[in-house]
Amino acid sequence: MKYAEKLPVHIHYETYGDELGVPLLLVMGLGMPLKAWPQLFIQLLVRQGFRVIIFDNRDSGKSTQINHEVRPIDVVEAIFKALTRQKIASPYTLEDMADDALSVLDVLGIARAHVLGISMGGMIGQVLATRHPQRIASLTSIMSASGNPRTGVGKLRALKGLLTKPENACEVDSLRVYLKKMFRLIGSEEMGYSDEQIQEIAGYMVENYYQPQATSRQLLAILASGDRSSQLKNVQVPTLVIHGQDDPLLPLEAGKEVADLIPGARLMVMPKMGHDLPTSLIEVFVKEVSSHCRNNRY
């Protein structure tokens, strides 16, 4: 088992492809472990010559859980504070999670890599681009947002689905039912995950003692990190922004704003795409990401 250590946090990671391939770090979204990356997406990227690196964010999968809160997390209260731009207390921030990502590159001896993040992972990628541009060859931000509460609030049913907890987080079938329902609420009409993939994700999460509070802590990190709009205006890292036209969780306006803020960023709007990676679009993603990275060699 492979870990990057940035004490007291241990980050579990996996690599695919030739060690001499072009390094591409994939950063997962809220509450999801590395198993949520579609294998087709990874394998097609490997065929394009990338050394693909995936990892469990803190508070997911096999990485360290930061479970030391003294009182239950009130997510609704935190969202209200974010909307009214009040200070939010959190065990950690997106900046800490970005440092976790760098620790994976460090342990692999990679000085500079292309970074692709989805949803919260896109936000972590944005933080990397603002704080550590010398380590980032290019950024691909997919279905993500700037942290601006005016553009980053989705439909009520999608938010409700995200905040709902499984009946039994310790039981695979219960978590499978929960994940399938959530993916249907936030995803595309054509779901990106098969029943077998959902079963695998659920099994991995239960095997590694998944706790809903961990997802809440990651959401607090997003909210506590605040609005990155002013920082994004100074990003010099070549950036591709991909966003679904029908995203119910982070509206298209959120993706458009990221692209508008980052100088020279290119925006791709994907028709009929929700908050997921639909199987039918994976080849398109791989083609666009590969071209973006080749045009911005490190």
NUKOLBA-831737 format. One record per residue: z, x, y of N, C-alpha, C, O in turn. Coordinates in steps of 0.001 Angstrom, whole numbers, padded with zeros to 6 digits, always signed. Layout:
BEGIN
ZXYZXYZXYZXY
...
% end
This chain:
BEGIN
+000000+000841-001194+000000+000000+000000+000000+000881+001251+000753+001852+001325
-000842+000545+002232-001005+001405+003397-000304+000803+004615-000465-000377+004925
+000478+001643+005297+001201+001197+006485+001043+002215+007613+000984+003424+007386
+000978+001686+008836+001120+002510+010032+002525+002253+010555+002922+001098+010708
+003279+003301+010831+004659+003150+011258+004799+003458+012745+004478+004554+013204
+005275+002484+013470+005646+002663+014878+007037+002053+014991+007216+000929+015460
+008014+002837+014544+009365+002328+014322+009861+001483+015489+009667+001849+016648
+010503+000353+015187+010921-000108+013858+009895-000993+013157+010242-001707+012217
+008645-000960+013596+007625-001852+013045+006705-001102+012078+006266+000011+012364
+006420-001721+010939+005473-001194+009968+004279-002150+009916+004447-003351+009705
+003086-001613+010109+001879-002440+010140+001032-002147+008902+000582-001021+008691
+000828-003175+008100+000032-003039+006880-001456-003145+007218-001861-004021+007982
-002267-002252+006650-003704-002272+006939-004526-002006+005691-004011-001509+004689
-005818-002345+005760-006783-002062+004705-008073-001576+005360-008372-001940+006497
-008825-000764+004649-010107-000283+005165-011215-000572+004167-010980-000628+002960
-012417-000754+004678-013599-001017+003860-014733-000147+004370-014864+000078+005573
-015551+000339+003446-016706+001137+003835-016435+002625+003809-015321+003071+003534
-017482+003383+004103-017424+004844+004085-016492+005357+005187-016511+004852+006310
-015685+006357+004859-014787+006947+005854-015551+007565+007016-014999+007731+008104
-016811+007907+006795-017638+008481+007858-018399+007409+008641-019162+007725+009554
-018187+006140+008279-018847+005057+008994-018286+004881+010393-017247+005446+010735
-018975+004101+011185-018543+003834+012564-017301+002941+012520-017374+001830+011995
-016161+003396+013059-014934+002606+012957-014980+001317+013781-015301+001320+014969
-014651+000230+013109-014609-001088+013744-013288-001749+013353-013070-002076+012187
-012418-001939+014327-011103-002527+014103-011176-004027+014352-011557-004464+015438
-010806-004820+013335-010786-006271+013461-009349-006736+013692-008441-006349+012956
-009148-007563+014713-007804-008009+015077-007721-009525+014885-008451-010288+015519
-006810-009945+013991-006707-011345+013597-005980-012188+014638-005297-011669+015521
-006149-013515+014510-005570-014451+015449-004194-014952+015055-003578-014455+014112
-003726-015940+015793-002361-016437+015709-001966-016888+014304-002623-017738+013703
-000886-016305+013795-000272-016758+012564-000998-016416+011284-000485-016666+010193
-002188-015846+011401-003000-015603+010220-002893-014149+009747-002840-013236+010571
-002860-013930+008439-002815-012579+007891-004216-012000+007743-005204-012684+008008
-004300-010751+007325-005608-010098+007171-006496-010785+006145-007719-010656+006208
-005907-011514+005201-006690-012233+004196-007552-013328+004809-008450-013852+004151
-007287-013676+006054-008066-014725+006710-009442-014236+007167-010286-015046+007551
-009677-012918+007131-011022-012435+007452-011955-012783+006287-011672-012410+005149
-013058-013487+006546-013989-013802+005464-014565-012521+004852-015027-011635+005570
-014530-012435+003527-015052-011250+002855-016533-011046+003150-016995-009909+003244
-017281-012134+003298-018707-012011+003628-018873-011280+004949-019745-010420+005071
-018057-011606+005934-018117-010974+007249-017851-009477+007118-018578-008662+007687
-016815-009117+006372-016464-007706+006189-017584-006958+005470-017988-005879+005905
-018083-007521+004380-019081-006813+003578-020400-006635+004330-021053-005600+004202
-020788-007628+005103-022026-007487+005887-021868-006429+006976-022821-005713+007284
-020690-006326+007553-020441-005277+008542-020481-003899+007881-021009-002947+008455
-019928-003798+006685-019968-002530+005948-021418-002129+005686-021768-000955+005811
-022254-003085+005326-023677-002794+005072-024386-002294+006326-025403-001605+006245
-023835-002652+007488-024416-002184+008748-023924-000786+009126-024266-000270+010190
-023118-000174+008249-022674+001196+008490-021310+001327+009135-020929+002413+009571
-020567+000220+009201-019236+000280+009813-018166+000634+008782-018258+000271+007609
-017166+001341+009249-015914+001473+008508-015002+000388+009070-014465+000531+010168
-014831-000682+008328-014105-001855+008813-012617-001694+008516-012223-001395+007388
-011804-001896+009542-010351-001754+009429-009721-003095+009793-009955-003629+010877
-008919-003633+008875-008209-004876+009136-006713-004632+008945-006319-003709+008233
-005894-005446+009568-004453-005248+009441-003714-006552+009682-004238-007479+010300
-002487-006604+009183-001595-007728+009458-000871-007452+010770-000171-006447+010893
-001036-008342+011754-000232-008222+012965+001257-008306+012605+001618-008865+011569
+002105-007756+013455+003547-007953+013240+003820-009454+013121+003169-010268+013776
+004771-009799+012293+005119-011196+012026+004045-011933+011233+003951-013159+011307
+003232-011191+010470+002307-011839+009545+002075-010927+008341+002193-009705+008427
+001742-011564+007215+001424-010805+006013+002493-009827+005596+003680-010153+005569
+002055-008605+005267+002960-007566+004772+003579-006720+005883+004377-005824+005606
+003219-006994+007136+003802-006236+008246+005204-006742+008569+005636-007790+008090
+005896-005971+009390+007292-006281+009717+007441-007644+010389+006671-007998+011281
+008444-008400+009944+008796-009649+010607+009924-009382+011604+010913-008720+011291
+009746-009913+012808+010710-009663+013891+011649-010874+013979+011641-011604+014970
+012439-011072+012951+013214-012315+012846+014658-012141+013295+015580-012214+012484
+014850-011910+014591+016208-011730+015087+016543-012674+016255+017444-012393+017045
+015807-013802+016356+016108-014710+017462+017492-015335+017274+017909-015628+016153
+018184-015530+018379+019542-016055+018323+019559-017579+018380+020578-018195+018070
+018450-018189+018770+018374-019648+018770+016953-020058+018412+016019-019277+018591
+016782-021276+017909+015436-021736+017546+014485-021662+018740+014881-021879+019885
+013228-021353+018447+012226-021227+019512+011709-022607+019900+011259-023365+019041
+011770-022935+021175+011240-024189+021692+009853-023904+022263+009713-023520+023424
+008831-024098+021429+007458-023768+021823+006978-024672+022952+006300-024214+023873
+007328-025952+022882+006897-026892+023928+007451-026469+025289+006745-026511+026296
+008705-026066+025306+009310-025587+026556+008585-024345+027065+008341-024211+028264
+008239-023435+026149+007543-022203+026545+006163-022517+027111+005741-021903+028092
+005454-023469+026500+004130-023857+027009+004260-024454+028413+003444-024168+029290
+005290-025286+028625+005522-025862+029959+005780-024755+030977+005251-024792+032088
+006590-023773+030600+006873-022670+031505+005599-021886+031828+005399-021453+032962
+004743-021709+030821+003483-020992+031056+002598-021759+032038+001997-021170+032936
+002527-023077+031856+001688-023903+032727+002192-023897+034162+001410-024024+035104
+003502-023749+034322+004089-023719+035666+004375-022293+036122+005044-022068+037130
+003851-021332+035356+003931-019908+035680+005371-019417+035864+005671-018653+036781
+006243-019871+034978+007617-019381+034956+007727-018230+033959+006890-018089+033067
+008759-017415+034116+008984-016291+033218+009412-016797+031840+010210-017728+031733
+008877-016179+030791+009169-016583+029419+009773-015407+028665+009220-014307+028653
+010910-015658+028041+011549-014621+027229+010903-014590+025851+010645-015637+025256
+010644-013391+025347+009980-013246+024050+010451-011963+023380+010723-010976+024063
+010554-011963+022034+010974-010742+021325+009993-009586+021517+010376-008421+021420
+008735-009908+021786+007715-008882+022015+006549-009508+022764+006521-010722+022970
+005595-008696+023170+004457-009154+023968+003143-008727+023330+003125-008006+022332
+002048-009181+023921+000729-008736+023459+000570-007227+023633-000146-006580+022869
+001235-006675+024632+001176-005228+024837+001772-004485+023642+001244-003458+023215
+002876-005011+023105+003471-004413+021898+002520-004537+020710+002401-003614+019903
+001850-005672+020609+000928-005888+019495-000309-004993+019625-000871-004550+018623
-000723-004734+020863-001826-003801+021083-001423-002391+020648-002232-001659+020078
-000182-002015+020915+000318-000712+020467+000352-000639+018936+000111+000420+018356
+000650-001764+018288+000597-001807+016824-000817-001486+016336-001000-000720+015390
-001805-002078+016991-003197-001838+016608-003552-000360+016769-004219+000226+015916
-003100+000232+017871-003357+001659+018087-002695+002511+017020-003228+003554+016639
-001531+002075+016530-000845+002856+015499-001664+002921+014214-001590+003903+013476
-002440+001881+013950-003328+001898+012783-004433+002929+012978-004737+003696+012064
-005032+002952+014162-006056+003963+014447-005451+005364+014375-006088+006293+013879
-004232+005514+014865-003575+006822+014866-003366+007343+013450-003658+008506+013168
-002866+006497+012561-002573+006953+011203-003859+007288+010448-003846+008088+009512
-004955+006679+010855-006250+006971+010239-006961+008141+010923-008029+008561+010477
-006381+008664+011992-006977+009787+012707-008220+009416+013486-009112+010242+013677
-008282+008162+013939-009453+007673+014678-009151+007707+016176-008272+006993+016659
-009881+008534+016892-009641+008692+018331-010211+007521+019136-009673+007152+020180
-011308+006943+018636-011976+005886+019393-012674+004952+018414-013292+005403+017450
-012573+003651+018664-013152+002674+017747-013708+001487+018518-013305+001218+019650
-014631+000790+017890-015049-000507+018389-013974-001510+017977-013379-001374+016908
-013721-002515+018815-012676-003496+018542-013263-004901+018614-013965-005247+019564
-012966-005698+017603-013371-007100+017577-012135-007933+017292-011461-007726+016283
-011836-008879+018182-010673-009723+017990-011034-011189+018123-011868-011567+018946
-010386-012023+017290-010609-013461+017397-009327-014149+017877-008229-013848+017409
-009497-015087+018832-008393-015871+019372-007303-014946+019925-007572-014191+020860
-006086-014981+019379-005055-014052+019846-005508-012613+019688-005169-011760+020509
-006273-012335+018637-006795-010982+018433-007716-010546+019551-007749-009368+019907
-008476-011499+020117-009300-011183+021279-008452-010823+022487-008815-009949+023274
-007317-011505+022629-006393-011194+023725-005804-009799+023547-005675-009045+024512
-005445-009461+022305-004938-008116+022027-006016-007086+022337-005726-006025+022889
-007259-007401+021983-008373-006508+022305-008537-006325+023804-008826-005222+024268
-008353-007404+024569-008435-007305+026026-007346-006387+026577-007588-005602+027493
-006140-006495+026006-005047-005620+026442-005382-004168+026131-005130-003285+026950
-005947-003914+024959-006364-002551+024608-007384-002025+025613-007316-000870+026033
-008323-002878+025991-009374-002461+026924-008827-002175+028312-009357-001321+029023
-007761-002885+028710-007190-002659+030049-006234-001479+030062-006171-000746+031049
-005480-001282+028968-004431-000258+028942-004858+001056+028284-004319+002116+028604
-005823+000987+027367-006222+002183+026611-007745+002276+026495-008264+002393+025385
-008466+002228+027604-009936+002207+027542-010528+003443+026870-011627+003383+026317
-009802+004567+026916-010311+005795+026303-010356+005699+024785-011009+006512+024131
-009656+004698+024211-009620+004535+022755-010625+003494+022259-010824+003337+021055
-011257+002786+023199-012095+001645+022835-013550+001919+023200-013885+002103+024370
-014414+001944+022178-015840+002173+022426-016524+000912+022939-017394+000975+023807
-016124-000226+022396-016633-001508+022872-015665-002594+022428-014873-002400+021506
-015740-003737+023095-014896-004876+022772-015763-006089+022481-016707-006379+023217
-015439-006797+021403-016010-008113+021139-014853-009106+021113-013981-009030+020247
-014850-010031+022061-013789-011023+022204-014345-012377+021780-015213-012939+022449
-013836-012900+020656-014371-014140+020090-013351-015265+020218-012176-015085+019897
-013801-016419+020685-012989-017636+020871-011611-017313+021437-010587-017728+020897
-011609-016564+022538-010359-016104+023126-010253-016579+024575-011051-017397+025032
-009245-016050+025297-008981-016510+026665-008305-015408+027463-007887-014389+026914
-008206-015631+028769-007658-014622+029688-006158-014734+029886-005540-013858+030492
-005560-015826+029370-004147-016079+029650-003945-016988+030852-002812-017334+031187
-005028-017373+031496-004958-018303+032623-004650-019697+032085-005476-020260+031368
-003483-020277+032406-003131-021577+031834-004035-022714+032293-004062-023770+031661
-004765-022519+033369-005632-023587+033871-006878-023768+033021-007455-024855+032994
-007303-022710+032322-008526-022807+031517-008260-022715+030018-009139-023018+029212
-007054-022301+029641-006803-022022+028235-006061-023099+027473-005493-022817+026418
-006048-024332+027975-005353-025418+027277-006378-026338+026626-007253-026890+027294
-006255-026494+025310-007217-027287+024567-006829-028746+024439-005949-029242+025143
-007509-029422+023519-007254-030840+023290-005894-031039+022619-005432-030199+021848
-005270-032171+022934-003926-032455+022444-003859-032430+020915-002900-031907+020348
-004875-032994+020243-004832-033050+018777-004890-031652+018175-004278-031394+017138
-005620-030754+018820-005713-029380+018327-004390-028649+018534-003920-027931+017651
-003796-028840+019711-002496-028211+019985-001427-028737+019042-000594-027979+018547
-001457-030040+018798-000488-030652+017888-000655-030088+016483+000324-029792+015799
-001924-029942+016056-002180-029380+014734-001679-027955+014611-001173-027553+013563
-001823-027188+015689-001372-025796+015680+000149-025701+015602+000689-024805+014953
+000836-026628+016267+002295-026564+016349+002999-027251+015180+004196-027051+014975
+002262-028063+014409+002850-028716+013244+003172-027676+012174+002418-026725+011971
+004287-027867+011500+004713-026923+010466+004468-027507+009073+004491-028726+008903
+004235-026651+008080+004065-027144+006706+005354-027767+006189+006447-027406+006626
+005221-028703+005258+006409-029347+004694+007299-028327+003989+008523-028373+004102
+006671-027410+003264+007426-026387+002544+006689-025064+002642+005725-024829+001914
+007146-024196+003545+006459-022925+003792+006587-021949+002636+005914-020918+002619
+007445-022259+001667+007656-021354+000530+006848-021757-000685+006943-021115-001731
+006053-022811-000566+005328-023338-001720+003831-023300-001435+003373-023808-000411
+003076-022698-002343+001651-022431-002097+000862-023708-001851+000079-023771-000903
+001050-024724-002680+000268-025949-002518+000553-026632-001184-000354-027167-000547
+001819-026612-000765+002174-027207+000522+001506-026458+001668+000989-027075+002600
+001516-025136+001601+000897-024335+002653-000621-024486+002627-001264-024487+003677
-001190-024613+001442-002640-024823+001325-003046-026128+002008-004028-026161+002750
-002299-027197+001761-002587-028493+002384-002473-028385+003904-003304-028918+004640
-001443-027694+004356-001227-027502+005799-002384-026730+006443-002903-027128+007486
-002779-025626+005809-003855-024797+006366-005168-025562+006409-005895-025497+007400
-005472-026284+005343-006729-027036+005303-006772-028079+006416-007798-028260+007071
-005645-028763+006621-005586-029771+007688-005741-029115+009050-006461-029621+009910
-005057-027976+009248-005131-027290+010543-006549-026798+010818-007065-026959+011924
-007184-026191+009793-008546-025690+009982-009509-026823+010330-010438-026631+011115
-009292-027995+009752-010153-029136+010068-009946-029612+011501-010893-030049+012155
-008712-029530+011988-008417-029976+013346-008998-029049+014409-009474-029512+015446
-008959-027732+014152-009380-026793+015193-010766-026195+014939-011365-025613+015842
-011273-026337+013716-012500-025642+013345-013772-026417+013602-013765-027486+014212
-014863-025852+013123-016173-026463+013244-016311-027596+012230-015533-027701+011282
-017312-028434+012451-017554-029524+011495-017819-028951+010111-017364-029486+009100
-018566-027850+010087-018777-027143+008818-017685-026085+008710-017755-025050+009373
-016683-026339+007882-015529-025444+007797-015930-024039+007366-016830-023858+006545
-015244-023045+007937-015543-021660+007612-014886-021164+006344-015233-020091+005850
-013922-021938+005793-013212-021493+004599-013429-022470+003448-013359-023686+003628
-013691-021926+002273-013760-022751+001075-012344-023037+000584-011387-022413+001043
-012212-023984-000353-010904-024282-000929-010312-023042-001595-009101-022822-001542
-011168-022231-002222-010700-021012-002894-010149-020008-001884-009135-019359-002139
-010818-019883-000740-010343-018957+000291-009013-019418+000875-008114-018610+001110
-008895-020718+001105-007645-021256+001643-006508-021031+000652-005391-020692+001043
-006798-021220-000629-005792-020978-001661-005348-019522-001654-004161-019230-001803
-006306-018603-001480-005982-017179-001452-005122-016830-000239-004157-016075-000357
-005470-017380+000925-004693-017127+002142-003274-017655+001977-002305-016969+002302
-003161-018887+001468-001842-019496+001276-001004-018677+000297+000184-018452+000529
-001619-018236-000786-000890-017436-001771-000382-016132-001177+000748-015721-001441
-001208-015489-000384-000816-014227+000260+000340-014448+001226+001266-013639+001289
+000286-015538+001972+001337-015826+002945+002668-016108+002254+003708-015603+002676
+002638-016913+001192+003874-017232+000467+004429-015990-000221+005637-015750-000220
+003532-015208-000805+003939-013966-001477+004688-013036-000521+005561-012275-000939
+004339-013107+000760+004954-012221+001751+005930-012953+002665+006144-012565+003814
+006523-014032+002122+007640-014726+002767+007281-015261+004152+007989-015034+005134
+006159-015978+004197+005737-016595+005456+006835-017496+006018+007486-018238+005282
+007024-017419+007324+007958-018311+008010+007299-018843+009273+006785-018063+010075
+007304-020166+009466+006674-020756+010658+007189-020171+011971+006444-020094+012949
+008461-019757+012001+009011-019174+013231+008262-017901+013629+008209-017549+014807
+007684-017216+012642+006923-015998+012950+005703-016326+013803+005388-015607+014751
+005019-017417+013460+003875-017855+014264+004333-018238+015664+003645-017956+016645
+005490-018878+015757+006031-019244+017078+006321-018009+017915+006119-018010+019129
+006800-016950+017257+007071-015711+018008+005767-015094+018526+005725-014581+019644
+004712-015143+017723+003422-014637+018201+002928-015460+019384+002392-014910+020345
+003108-016781+019314+002700-017635+020434+003514-017308+021681+002974-017303+022788
+004801-017036+021515+005623-016623+022656+005083-015333+023271+005070-015176+024492
+004637-014410+022410+004073-013150+022920+002869-013417+023815+002711-012789+024862
+002021-014353+023394+000855-014724+024206+001302-015287+025551+000821-014871+026605
+002229-016241+025497+002677-016914+026715+003440-015969+027636+003277-016018+028855
+004274-015107+027050+005074-014182+027861+004212-013127+028541+004576-012620+029601
+003080-012795+027944+002209-011763+028524+001465-012271+029749+001002-011478+030569
+001349-013576+029877+000836-014156+031117-000666-014042+031321-001436-013830+030384
-001046-014190+032566-002449-014243+032985-002990-012827+033187-002455-012063+033990
-004055-012480+032454-004659-011144+032543-005866-011103+033491-006582-010103+033527
-006094-012155+034242-007316-012252+035059-007519-011044+035959-008622-010501+036013
-006481-010612+036666-006645-009502+037599-006945-008202+036863-007726-007384+037348
-006331-008001+035691-006589-006776+034926-008011-006762+034354-008662-005718+034311
-008484-007938+033913-009812-007994+033299-010918-007634+034290-011984-007167+033888
-010672-007845+035559-011671-007502+036576-011927-005997+036640-012951-005559+037165
-011002-005214+036109-011133-003757+036166-011557-003132+034840-011636-001909+034723
-011828-003967+033847-012232-003443+032530-013610-002793+032621-014554-003378+033152
-013709-001578+032097-014976-000859+032092-015553-000732+030681-016632-000168+030500
-014850-001245+029699-015296-001180+028314-016433-002189+028106-016286-003350+028488
-017567-001776+027509-018662-002724+027246-018160-003895+026398-017553-003692+025347
-018418-005113+026860-017796-006277+026241-018808-007368+025902-019681-007711+026699
-018655-007900+024685-019401-009073+024233-018398-010203+024044-017392-010037+023353
-018669-011343+024652-017803-012519+024516-018566-013589+023749-019665-013985+024138
-017971-014052+022654-018570-015114+021842-017615-016297+021840-016416-016139+021610
-018159-017492+022099-017287-018671+022139-018048-019894+021635-019244-020053+021876
-017309-020754+020925-017910-021976+020414-018000-023063+021468-017076-023269+022254
-019124-023751+021469-019329-024828+022438-018347-025976+022215-017981-026685+023152
-017924-026152+020952-017065-027290+020611-015638-026855+020266-014950-027552+019520
-015185-025725+020793-013845-025237+020485-012797-026191+021070-012725-026344+022289
-011973-026842+020212-010982-027785+020733-009658-027126+021112-008840-027734+021803
-009442-025892+020666-008157-025225+020913-008186-024383+022181-007304-024503+023031
-009191-023537+022308-009422-022781+023538-010798-023191+024040-011806-022733+023502
-010861-024035+025049-012141-024606+025501-013162-023538+025888-012808-022399+026193
-014419-023926+025868-015503-023019+026241-015257-022397+027608-015611-021239+027828
-014662-023137+028521-014384-022603+029862-013536-021337+029789-013677-020445+030625
-012658-021256+028796-011817-020065+028650-012668-018844+028323-012454-017769+028883
-013630-019005+027420-014518-017897+027082-015418-017515+028244-015641-016333+028503
-015933-018519+028943-016783-018252+030110-016010-017465+031166-016554-016567+031807
-014741-017813+031337-013928-017115+032336-013752-015650+031966-013856-014778+032829
-013484-015365+030681-013342-013971+030239-014613-013196+030556-014555-012084+031080
-015762-013787+030235-017044-013124+030482-017302-012925+031974-017866-011909+032380
-016890-013890+032782-017078-013777+034233-016180-012695+034828-016565-012005+035772
-014983-012556+034266-014024-011611+034830-014352-010159+034494-014188-009280+035340
-014809-009898+033284-015069-008523+032857-016445-008080+033364-017452-008689+033002
-016510-007053+034180-017796-006610+034735-018807-006277+033632-018522-005507+032715
-019994-006880+033748-021074-006571+032811-020956-007213+031450-021793-006958+030584
-019936-008046+031225-019762-008672+029909-020915-009629+029625-021456-010269+030527
-021277-009708+028339-022341-010624+027916-021709-011791+027164-020878-011589+026279
-022103-013006+027518-021559-014213+026901-022569-014825+025933-023739-015009+026267
-022093-015136+024732-022876-015885+023754-022153-017188+023462-021019-017176+022983
-022797-018309+023747-022221-019615+023443-022855-020116+022152-024077-020204+022035
-021990-020445+021176-022470-020859+019863-022382-022379+019735-021282-022929+019702
-023535-023073+019662-023528-024533+019514-022818-024963+018233-022936-024307+017198
-022088-026059+018311-021413-026694+017167-020296-025843+016560-019780-026181+015494
-019917-024754+017214-018839-023907+016699-017517-024331+017315-017412-024528+018526
-016498-024471+016450-015145-024779+016900-014328-023507+017000-014830-022470+017435
-013073-023584+016599-012177-022428+016671-012073-021798+015285-011025-021842+014641
-013182-021213+014842-013236-020595+013519-014496-019753+013415-015234-019604+014389
-014740-019201+012231-015953-018430+011974-016753-019162+010891-016608-018857+009707
-017589-020116+011283-018339-020887+010282-019226-019977+009435-019844-019044+009947
-019281-020257+008143-020053-019421+007217-021504-019306+007644-022102-018236+007530
-022075-020393+008132-023492-020391+008495-023793-019492+009688-024950-019146+009923
-022752-019105+010453-022963-018270+011638-022577-016809+011425-022773-015983+012317
-022036-016484+010263-021530-015128+010046-022641-014090+010171-022423-013031+010760
-023815-014366+009636-024918-013403+009758-025314-013208+011219-025675-012101+011620
-025249-014263+012009-025546-014162+013449-024502-013282+014124-024838-012404+014919
-023216-013525+013798-022149-012696+014369-022370-011226+014041-022279-010368+014918
-022659-010939+012777-022821-009554+012339-023999-008899+013065-023908-007745+013485
-025080-009622+013209-026251-009086+013911-025911-008758+015362-026246-007679+015851
-025252-009678+016047-024936-009475+017460-023891-008376+017658-024012-007552+018564
-022870-008373+016808-021829-007347+016920-022405-005967+016631-022095-005003+017332
-023240-005869+015602-023855-004584+015253-024707-004053+016395-024653-002869+016727
-025499-004944+016995-026337-004535+018124-025481-004099+019306-025772-003098+019960
-024431-004854+019571-023516-004528+020680-022896-003156+020476-022825-002364+021416
-022450-002866+019271-021800-001579+018995-022815-000429+019032-022522+000640+019567
-023997-000648+018467-025023+000421+018476-025448+000766+019896-025745+001921+020201
-025475-000247+020764-025872-000010+022156-024785+000670+022972-025014+001103+024101
-023595+000757+022382-022476+001390+023089-021780+002374+022169-020599+002238+021849
-022552+003369+021756-022030+004363+020814-020870+005126+021434-020829+005366+022641
-019957+005490+020598-018755+006170+021063-018891+007668+020937-017967+008404+021285
% end
